[in-house]
Amino acid sequence: MTRSLPLTDARSLPLWRRPVALLFAMAVAMPLSFATWSALLNNFVIDAAQFDGSDIGWLHTVREIPGFLAIGVILVLMVMREQVLALSALALLGAATAITALFPNMAGILIVTMLSSIGFHYYETVNQSLQLQWLPKDRAPQMLGWLLAAGSGATLISYGLIVLTWEALDLSYNTVYMASGGLTLLIVGYCAIAFPQFESPTPQLKSFVLRRRYWLYYALQFMSGARRQIFVVFAGFMMVERFGFEVHEITALFLVNLIANMICAPLLGKAVHLFGERRVLIVEYVGLTLVFLAYGGLYWFGWGVLLAAVLYVIDHIFFGLALALKTYFQKIASPEDIAPTAAVAFTINHIAAVILPFALGYLWLVSPGAVFALAACMALTSLGLALMIPRHPTPGNETVFTSAVKRAVA
């Protein structure tokens, strides 16, 4: 970042040096490390450290602690600009991913996971803030969809290489982790050199922000974090533990996910633009309820591996609709609240994430189906909250209740 440049002057730059180009570069860099780490994780921890359901639960609890502490981003922003923090966090994620396989034991895996998680969660917190500041409201849903598709494309390349070369070249975990983390570090270096420091026209508050009028957004974030943890922790673990998926097989499933995301993500962004956040989130939560109930059926009724794989892909597509939460907040937020509220929301999102993985890890040992039944209940709770979003959210019109009050007064 050679110089500072007001965001309003960024149009004078060539396309490859504009803020949107930086968002796309970071959208590619992050999944190269995180998605590869995730793809190999379940096989790695079982092969290297003989993890069971409770162990994987504890690992994900440790992984989510930095997310719970994401509110610390506000303190870091007092001494570091958002753009610099985003790139620094990405660098930490890449470095931690690169050394993951060097510590093939419980303690080592937990420590490296903590480091990579700090990088991932601090990057995601700041990245969400930059997206909402840099993208115009009328184009944000579509652009967020394309950014999601770009990240999916980067992940597709990573997964494709793993599927094609894992057995053919007899790759090791260390080789793959080193390569993916190293690529992230190279992209971060390029971004630090090629892009100026963009200055937002609205200075962000650098203090703790918790506003009553954002309560529905906070509640939706809390339920999203609780519900998503069950998918992240146990859906992939189920494919390895119950159905015996090998590294190249689980990665092939992830590959199908990515192709579906690349096709669907721009369409999801367009759907949010056309139909609004309320309708889109209702569809997401109804769909997720049915998917989680079907996951339970895999254990209760002995349904087969093909259905499990199909459900995994559908599940992932529905989660892509979560971009509607970002645009809902963008529409109701005061511009100066975006950065501090992103940090607060990320912490709220991870309250349940710190508790659920290890607690449900023990429930998993007794009844895996019950874990997914609980997730279905969470999806139904999210559905109830989504019904409170007004059709046209704006500052002062954050929920259907504020709309009703205004009509009553009028």
DOBA-446900 format. One record per residue (C-alpha): residue in three letters; x, y, z. Coordinates in steps of 0.02 Angstrom, whole numbers, plus 50000, padded with zeros to 5 digits. Layout:
<rs>
{code:Ala east:X north:Y up:Z}
...
</rs>
This chain:
<rs>
{code:Met east:50000 north:50000 up:50000}
{code:Thr east:50108 north:50139 up:49932}
{code:Arg east:49994 north:50289 up:49969}
{code:Ser east:49826 north:50341 up:50038}
{code:Leu east:49684 north:50376 up:49917}
{code:Pro east:49507 north:50436 up:49955}
{code:Leu east:49379 north:50306 up:49904}
{code:Thr east:49291 north:50435 up:49795}
{code:Asp east:49449 north:50453 up:49689}
{code:Ala east:49471 north:50266 up:49661}
{code:Arg east:49383 north:50274 up:49492}
{code:Ser east:49536 north:50362 up:49422}
{code:Leu east:49638 north:50203 up:49449}
{code:Pro east:49650 north:50062 up:49322}
{code:Leu east:49523 north:49925 up:49355}
{code:Trp east:49652 north:49805 up:49428}
{code:Arg east:49697 north:49931 up:49566}
{code:Arg east:49522 north:49981 up:49622}
{code:Pro east:49441 north:49931 up:49788}
{code:Val east:49332 north:49798 up:49707}
{code:Ala east:49487 north:49717 up:49632}
{code:Leu east:49564 north:49709 up:49807}
{code:Leu east:49405 north:49629 up:49875}
{code:Phe east:49413 north:49497 up:49738}
{code:Ala east:49599 north:49464 up:49769}
{code:Met east:49567 north:49437 up:49954}
{code:Ala east:49413 north:49332 up:49914}
{code:Val east:49529 north:49216 up:49817}
{code:Ala east:49672 north:49216 up:49943}
{code:Met east:49570 north:49166 up:50096}
{code:Pro east:49493 north:49001 up:50033}
{code:Leu east:49658 north:48942 up:49960}
{code:Ser east:49713 north:48915 up:50141}
{code:Phe east:49551 north:48893 up:50237}
{code:Ala east:49462 north:48780 up:50114}
{code:Thr east:49614 north:48668 up:50093}
{code:Trp east:49635 north:48658 up:50282}
{code:Ser east:49451 north:48611 up:50297}
{code:Ala east:49457 north:48482 up:50157}
{code:Leu east:49600 north:48385 up:50235}
{code:Leu east:49557 north:48416 up:50417}
{code:Asn east:49444 north:48268 up:50458}
{code:Asn east:49560 north:48142 up:50376}
{code:Phe east:49715 north:48225 up:50448}
{code:Val east:49656 north:48225 up:50629}
{code:Ile east:49594 north:48045 up:50618}
{code:Asp east:49754 north:47983 up:50533}
{code:Ala east:49878 north:48086 up:50635}
{code:Ala east:49796 north:48095 up:50806}
{code:Gln east:49654 north:47966 up:50805}
{code:Phe east:49519 north:48095 up:50842}
{code:Asp east:49344 north:48040 up:50889}
{code:Gly east:49182 north:48142 up:50896}
{code:Ser east:49223 north:48227 up:51061}
{code:Asp east:49400 north:48270 up:51002}
{code:Ile east:49338 north:48353 up:50843}
{code:Gly east:49211 north:48448 up:50949}
{code:Trp east:49349 north:48516 up:51061}
{code:Leu east:49454 north:48564 up:50910}
{code:His east:49313 north:48667 up:50837}
{code:Thr east:49279 north:48746 up:51005}
{code:Val east:49460 north:48805 up:51008}
{code:Arg east:49443 north:48862 up:50828}
{code:Glu east:49294 north:48970 up:50871}
{code:Ile east:49369 north:49059 up:51021}
{code:Pro east:49449 north:49196 up:50912}
{code:Gly east:49280 north:49220 up:50829}
{code:Phe east:49202 north:49246 up:50998}
{code:Leu east:49339 north:49373 up:51036}
{code:Ala east:49320 north:49460 up:50868}
{code:Ile east:49262 north:49614 up:50962}
{code:Gly east:49448 north:49639 up:50996}
{code:Val east:49458 north:49701 up:50816}
{code:Ile east:49395 north:49868 up:50883}
{code:Leu east:49550 north:49883 up:50992}
{code:Val east:49666 north:49835 up:50849}
{code:Leu east:49585 north:49965 up:50736}
{code:Met east:49640 north:50100 up:50858}
{code:Val east:49819 north:50070 up:50800}
{code:Met east:49796 north:49988 up:50629}
{code:Arg east:49689 north:50030 up:50479}
{code:Glu east:49557 north:49906 up:50421}
{code:Gln east:49641 north:49869 up:50255}
{code:Val east:49808 north:49835 up:50339}
{code:Leu east:49726 north:49724 up:50469}
{code:Ala east:49636 north:49624 up:50335}
{code:Leu east:49799 north:49585 up:50245}
{code:Ser east:49893 north:49550 up:50408}
{code:Ala east:49758 north:49428 up:50463}
{code:Leu east:49763 north:49342 up:50293}
{code:Ala east:49951 north:49323 up:50309}
{code:Leu east:49931 north:49240 up:50480}
{code:Leu east:49802 north:49121 up:50409}
{code:Gly east:49917 north:49073 up:50266}
{code:Ala east:50068 north:49048 up:50378}
{code:Ala east:49973 north:48942 up:50504}
{code:Thr east:49899 north:48834 up:50366}
{code:Ala east:50071 north:48805 up:50292}
{code:Ile east:50139 north:48730 up:50454}
{code:Thr east:49984 north:48630 up:50505}
{code:Ala east:50051 north:48458 up:50464}
{code:Leu east:50213 north:48489 up:50559}
{code:Phe east:50119 north:48461 up:50722}
{code:Pro east:50028 north:48292 up:50707}
{code:Asn east:49967 north:48279 up:50886}
{code:Met east:49823 north:48345 up:50989}
{code:Ala east:49917 north:48490 up:51070}
{code:Gly east:50004 north:48543 up:50909}
{code:Ile east:49844 north:48536 up:50807}
{code:Leu east:49752 north:48642 up:50935}
{code:Ile east:49889 north:48776 up:50941}
{code:Val east:49904 north:48791 up:50752}
{code:Thr east:49714 north:48791 up:50738}
{code:Met east:49705 north:48936 up:50860}
{code:Leu east:49831 north:49037 up:50758}
{code:Ser east:49745 north:49005 up:50592}
{code:Ser east:49578 north:49045 up:50672}
{code:Ile east:49639 north:49214 up:50733}
{code:Gly east:49690 north:49254 up:50555}
{code:Phe east:49528 north:49189 up:50480}
{code:His east:49407 north:49273 up:50600}
{code:Tyr east:49494 north:49441 up:50607}
{code:Tyr east:49504 north:49442 up:50418}
{code:Glu east:49320 north:49397 up:50400}
{code:Thr east:49268 north:49531 up:50524}
{code:Val east:49364 north:49670 up:50435}
{code:Asn east:49324 north:49604 up:50262}
{code:Gln east:49137 north:49613 up:50296}
{code:Ser east:49159 north:49793 up:50353}
{code:Leu east:49259 north:49839 up:50197}
{code:Gln east:49131 north:49758 up:50083}
{code:Leu east:48987 north:49855 up:50158}
{code:Gln east:49085 north:50018 up:50152}
{code:Trp east:49155 north:49999 up:49977}
{code:Leu east:49006 north:49923 up:49884}
{code:Pro east:48859 north:50036 up:49839}
{code:Lys east:48693 north:49980 up:49914}
{code:Asp east:48608 north:49958 up:49746}
{code:Arg east:48743 north:49839 up:49685}
{code:Ala east:48796 north:49756 up:49847}
{code:Pro east:48690 north:49596 up:49834}
{code:Gln east:48752 north:49557 up:49658}
{code:Met east:48933 north:49600 up:49699}
{code:Leu east:48929 north:49496 up:49858}
{code:Gly east:48867 north:49352 up:49752}
{code:Trp east:49010 north:49373 up:49630}
{code:Leu east:49136 north:49385 up:49772}
{code:Leu east:49066 north:49222 up:49841}
{code:Ala east:49083 north:49145 up:49669}
{code:Ala east:49265 north:49205 up:49656}
{code:Gly east:49306 north:49123 up:49822}
{code:Ser east:49220 north:48966 up:49763}
{code:Gly east:49323 north:48970 up:49604}
{code:Ala east:49485 north:48978 up:49703}
{code:Thr east:49428 north:48836 up:49812}
{code:Leu east:49377 north:48738 up:49657}
{code:Ile east:49554 north:48747 up:49592}
{code:Ser east:49625 north:48690 up:49760}
{code:Tyr east:49503 north:48545 up:49775}
{code:Gly east:49527 north:48495 up:49593}
{code:Leu east:49715 north:48484 up:49615}
{code:Ile east:49694 north:48379 up:49773}
{code:Val east:49574 north:48258 up:49687}
{code:Leu east:49686 north:48240 up:49534}
{code:Thr east:49854 north:48228 up:49621}
{code:Trp east:49826 north:48158 up:49798}
{code:Glu east:49837 north:47975 up:49746}
{code:Ala east:49925 north:47998 up:49579}
{code:Leu east:50074 north:48089 up:49656}
{code:Asp east:50057 north:48010 up:49829}
{code:Leu east:50050 north:48182 up:49910}
{code:Ser east:50073 north:48209 up:50095}
{code:Tyr east:49972 north:48322 up:50209}
{code:Asn east:50126 north:48431 up:50233}
{code:Thr east:50150 north:48460 up:50046}
{code:Val east:49970 north:48515 up:50019}
{code:Tyr east:49963 north:48626 up:50172}
{code:Met east:50129 north:48709 up:50129}
{code:Ala east:50075 north:48743 up:49950}
{code:Ser east:49904 north:48816 up:49994}
{code:Gly east:49969 north:48925 up:50136}
{code:Gly east:50113 north:48985 up:50028}
{code:Leu east:49996 north:49040 up:49888}
{code:Thr east:49894 north:49142 up:50011}
{code:Leu east:50052 north:49228 up:50071}
{code:Leu east:50102 north:49269 up:49891}
{code:Ile east:49933 north:49350 up:49855}
{code:Val east:49942 north:49450 up:50017}
{code:Gly east:50113 north:49514 up:49966}
{code:Tyr east:50046 north:49566 up:49796}
{code:Cys east:49898 north:49657 up:49875}
{code:Ala east:50011 north:49750 up:49995}
{code:Ile east:50117 north:49814 up:49849}
{code:Ala east:49989 north:49841 up:49711}
{code:Phe east:49847 north:49932 up:49801}
{code:Pro east:49845 north:50102 up:49886}
{code:Gln east:49768 north:50128 up:50057}
{code:Phe east:49587 north:50170 up:50022}
{code:Glu east:49508 north:50300 up:50137}
{code:Ser east:49321 north:50284 up:50167}
{code:Pro east:49223 north:50447 up:50161}
{code:Thr east:49140 north:50404 up:50327}
{code:Pro east:49263 north:50378 up:50471}
{code:Gln east:49220 north:50222 up:50571}
{code:Leu east:49187 north:50228 up:50757}
{code:Lys east:49327 north:50145 up:50854}
{code:Ser east:49224 north:50103 up:51007}
{code:Phe east:49105 north:49968 up:51064}
{code:Val east:48937 north:49989 up:50975}
{code:Leu east:48782 north:49895 up:51033}
{code:Arg east:48623 north:49979 up:50974}
{code:Arg east:48446 north:49928 up:51022}
{code:Arg east:48381 north:49956 up:50846}
{code:Tyr east:48499 north:49820 up:50779}
{code:Trp east:48428 north:49687 up:50896}
{code:Leu east:48353 north:49580 up:50758}
{code:Tyr east:48517 north:49578 up:50663}
{code:Tyr east:48606 north:49523 up:50821}
{code:Ala east:48479 north:49383 up:50852}
{code:Leu east:48493 north:49321 up:50673}
{code:Gln east:48683 north:49320 up:50688}
{code:Phe east:48675 north:49221 up:50850}
{code:Met east:48564 north:49087 up:50774}
{code:Ser east:48667 north:49083 up:50615}
{code:Gly east:48825 north:49047 up:50715}
{code:Ala east:48741 north:48910 up:50818}
{code:Arg east:48662 north:48825 up:50668}
{code:Arg east:48814 north:48837 up:50555}
{code:Gln east:48928 north:48757 up:50684}
{code:Ile east:48833 north:48594 up:50674}
{code:Phe east:48858 north:48590 up:50487}
{code:Val east:49042 north:48641 up:50492}
{code:Val east:49089 north:48523 up:50633}
{code:Phe east:48985 north:48368 up:50603}
{code:Ala east:48925 north:48358 up:50422}
{code:Gly east:49099 north:48329 up:50350}
{code:Phe east:49151 north:48223 up:50499}
{code:Met east:48999 north:48112 up:50467}
{code:Met east:49055 north:48080 up:50288}
{code:Val east:49224 north:48015 up:50350}
{code:Glu east:49170 north:47926 up:50509}
{code:Arg east:49007 north:47846 up:50451}
{code:Phe east:49035 north:47823 up:50264}
{code:Gly east:49225 north:47802 up:50262}
{code:Phe east:49266 north:47940 up:50137}
{code:Glu east:49452 north:47952 up:50093}
{code:Val east:49542 north:48119 up:50067}
{code:His east:49514 north:48123 up:49879}
{code:Glu east:49332 north:48070 up:49900}
{code:Ile east:49286 north:48202 up:50029}
{code:Thr east:49379 north:48331 up:49924}
{code:Ala east:49281 north:48275 up:49770}
{code:Leu east:49122 north:48309 up:49869}
{code:Phe east:49188 north:48481 up:49914}
{code:Leu east:49227 north:48504 up:49730}
{code:Val east:49046 north:48473 up:49682}
{code:Asn east:48998 north:48599 up:49817}
{code:Leu east:49111 north:48729 up:49740}
{code:Ile east:49045 north:48705 up:49564}
{code:Ala east:48869 north:48724 up:49632}
{code:Asn east:48921 north:48882 up:49725}
{code:Met east:49004 north:48958 up:49572}
{code:Ile east:48845 north:48934 up:49474}
{code:Cys east:48723 north:48981 up:49611}
{code:Ala east:48812 north:49122 up:49705}
{code:Pro east:48782 north:49259 up:49575}
{code:Leu east:48602 north:49199 up:49560}
{code:Leu east:48582 north:49206 up:49749}
{code:Gly east:48644 north:49386 up:49751}
{code:Lys east:48521 north:49428 up:49612}
{code:Ala east:48381 north:49343 up:49708}
{code:Val east:48415 north:49453 up:49860}
{code:His east:48411 north:49606 up:49748}
{code:Leu east:48247 north:49555 up:49666}
{code:Phe east:48149 north:49479 up:49810}
{code:Gly east:48225 north:49560 up:49964}
{code:Glu east:48310 north:49493 up:50118}
{code:Arg east:48151 north:49437 up:50206}
{code:Arg east:48090 north:49317 up:50071}
{code:Val east:48262 north:49248 up:50033}
{code:Leu east:48301 north:49211 up:50216}
{code:Ile east:48132 north:49126 up:50238}
{code:Val east:48174 north:49010 up:50094}
{code:Glu east:48346 north:48975 up:50169}
{code:Tyr east:48282 north:48929 up:50341}
{code:Val east:48139 north:48820 up:50278}
{code:Gly east:48262 north:48728 up:50167}
{code:Leu east:48390 north:48706 up:50305}
{code:Thr east:48257 north:48636 up:50422}
{code:Leu east:48214 north:48501 up:50296}
{code:Val east:48398 north:48464 up:50261}
{code:Phe east:48443 north:48442 up:50445}
{code:Leu east:48293 north:48328 up:50473}
{code:Ala east:48352 north:48223 up:50325}
{code:Tyr east:48528 north:48217 up:50401}
{code:Gly east:48449 north:48141 up:50556}
{code:Gly east:48362 north:48013 up:50445}
{code:Leu east:48533 north:47952 up:50387}
{code:Tyr east:48558 north:47884 up:50563}
{code:Trp east:48380 north:47847 up:50616}
{code:Phe east:48329 north:47754 up:50457}
{code:Gly east:48496 north:47701 up:50384}
{code:Trp east:48482 north:47803 up:50224}
{code:Gly east:48630 north:47787 up:50106}
{code:Val east:48786 north:47881 up:50059}
{code:Leu east:48716 north:47955 up:49897}
{code:Leu east:48580 north:48047 up:49991}
{code:Ala east:48709 north:48106 up:50118}
{code:Ala east:48815 north:48181 up:49979}
{code:Val east:48665 north:48265 up:49896}
{code:Leu east:48609 north:48339 up:50062}
{code:Tyr east:48784 north:48405 up:50094}
{code:Val east:48783 north:48501 up:49930}
{code:Ile east:48606 north:48569 up:49955}
{code:Asp east:48652 north:48620 up:50132}
{code:His east:48800 north:48720 up:50069}
{code:Ile east:48697 north:48809 up:49936}
{code:Phe east:48569 north:48864 up:50065}
{code:Phe east:48705 north:48935 up:50174}
{code:Gly east:48757 north:49046 up:50028}
{code:Leu east:48595 north:49142 up:50054}
{code:Ala east:48671 north:49210 up:50215}
{code:Leu east:48736 north:49357 up:50111}
{code:Ala east:48560 north:49426 up:50137}
{code:Leu east:48607 north:49458 up:50320}
{code:Lys east:48748 north:49572 up:50262}
{code:Thr east:48637 north:49674 up:50147}
{code:Tyr east:48500 north:49683 up:50279}
{code:Phe east:48623 north:49763 up:50399}
{code:Gln east:48693 north:49877 up:50263}
{code:Lys east:48517 north:49945 up:50235}
{code:Ile east:48478 north:49980 up:50419}
{code:Ala east:48649 north:50036 up:50480}
{code:Ser east:48720 north:50209 up:50506}
{code:Pro east:48878 north:50219 up:50395}
{code:Glu east:48995 north:50251 up:50542}
{code:Asp east:48930 north:50096 up:50634}
{code:Ile east:48982 north:49968 up:50503}
{code:Ala east:49157 north:49923 up:50566}
{code:Pro east:49120 north:49914 up:50754}
{code:Thr east:48955 north:49825 up:50726}
{code:Ala east:49040 north:49697 up:50613}
{code:Ala east:49155 north:49655 up:50759}
{code:Val east:49011 north:49647 up:50883}
{code:Ala east:48907 north:49540 up:50765}
{code:Phe east:49051 north:49420 up:50737}
{code:Thr east:49069 north:49397 up:50924}
{code:Ile east:48881 north:49368 up:50942}
{code:Asn east:48889 north:49245 up:50797}
{code:His east:49019 north:49144 up:50893}
{code:Ile east:48942 north:49140 up:51067}
{code:Ala east:48859 north:48972 up:51034}
{code:Ala east:49005 north:48919 up:50924}
{code:Val east:49120 north:48912 up:51075}
{code:Ile east:49000 north:48803 up:51175}
{code:Leu east:48911 north:48693 up:51049}
{code:Pro east:49054 north:48596 up:50967}
{code:Phe east:49123 north:48511 up:51123}
{code:Ala east:48950 north:48492 up:51203}
{code:Leu east:48874 north:48415 up:51047}
{code:Gly east:49031 north:48311 up:51024}
{code:Tyr east:48978 north:48212 up:51177}
{code:Leu east:48798 north:48203 up:51115}
{code:Trp east:48868 north:48139 up:50949}
{code:Leu east:48943 north:47990 up:51039}
{code:Val east:48769 north:47944 up:51102}
{code:Ser east:48655 north:47997 up:50958}
{code:Pro east:48719 north:48083 up:50800}
{code:Gly east:48541 north:48099 up:50737}
{code:Ala east:48494 north:48203 up:50889}
{code:Val east:48630 north:48328 up:50843}
{code:Phe east:48548 north:48360 up:50676}
{code:Ala east:48374 north:48366 up:50753}
{code:Leu east:48437 north:48507 up:50864}
{code:Ala east:48503 north:48597 up:50710}
{code:Ala east:48330 north:48584 up:50631}
{code:Cys east:48255 north:48668 up:50785}
{code:Met east:48383 north:48808 up:50768}
{code:Ala east:48337 north:48832 up:50585}
{code:Leu east:48153 north:48847 up:50635}
{code:Thr east:48199 north:48979 up:50765}
{code:Ser east:48293 north:49075 up:50630}
{code:Leu east:48138 north:49063 up:50520}
{code:Gly east:48035 north:49146 up:50656}
{code:Leu east:48161 north:49288 up:50666}
{code:Ala east:48167 north:49310 up:50477}
{code:Leu east:47979 north:49340 up:50477}
{code:Met east:48013 north:49497 up:50580}
{code:Ile east:48116 north:49578 up:50440}
{code:Pro east:48016 north:49712 up:50348}
{code:Arg east:48000 north:49703 up:50160}
{code:His east:48097 north:49866 up:50139}
{code:Pro east:48220 north:49885 up:50286}
{code:Thr east:48294 north:50058 up:50314}
{code:Pro east:48363 north:50155 up:50464}
{code:Gly east:48211 north:50177 up:50575}
{code:Asn east:48122 north:50032 up:50491}
{code:Glu east:48227 north:49887 up:50554}
{code:Thr east:48087 north:49765 up:50598}
{code:Val east:47903 north:49735 up:50560}
{code:Phe east:47866 north:49802 up:50734}
{code:Thr east:47940 north:49973 up:50695}
{code:Ser east:47838 north:49973 up:50535}
{code:Ala east:47679 north:49933 up:50633}
{code:Val east:47714 north:50071 up:50759}
{code:Lys east:47738 north:50198 up:50620}
{code:Arg east:47574 north:50147 up:50539}
{code:Ala east:47484 north:50158 up:50706}
{code:Val east:47552 north:50332 up:50740}
{code:Ala east:47510 north:50389 up:50565}
</rs>
